Amino acid sequence: MPTHRRDFLIWSAMLGASPTVLRALPTRPGRRPDEWDMSWTRRLTGRYKAVLDAPTPSEGDPILRAMVWARQHADVFGATPGQLSRVLVLRHTAIDLAMNDAYWARFPVGTAHGFLDDAGRSLPVNPIRTEREAVPMPYRPLTLEAFQRGGGIVLACHLALQHYVVPRYVAEGMTEAAALAAAEADLLPGIIPQPSGIFAVSVAQEHGCRYVPVS
């Protein structure tokens, strides 16, 4: 059965499942409910709040739009960094943007998402992690590191990590447990895993963030 059809049937079954079945679904093997880091919600104190939802890499648009949102609030309203609360949620296939350069060099995710070097090969680094000379101005400073330095919060969907990232390690011969540990270790510094991306988006909205799609 083709992968996309199998995934559709699995998720269709989950959507139609009873509450009892849904409660039995694991969020992460071995992690207790109270082990999820929710401290980021206490940082949502700005006058202007947004949760920036990125389900796909979209050629790097999620970070561009997240940074533009802040700049335009500063330009139009005179907002200072302390008045801005920004949450970028990397979920679904955009989970690869939450991974470090070692992961991008190890697996051909650049090819999968259309991030290629000048020779047409899979880009061996996360394209939005930090500034790169290959990126023209004024786009070069629009990076995850700059977003985080400016007070932005970056959350990663753990379900996407399990569904899209872990299988790449398993294909190399790792056990599921070892692959999960490796995937979590390869998340970029400062990025906070959440049970799922839709959970993260919902919680941010509950804390006053406006929903903004960025991919």
Summary of the structure (lengths in Angstrom):
residues: 215
radius of gyration: 17.8
end to end distance: 29.1
largest distance: 54.7
contacts: 640
relative contact order: 0.19
helix: 50%
strand: 14%
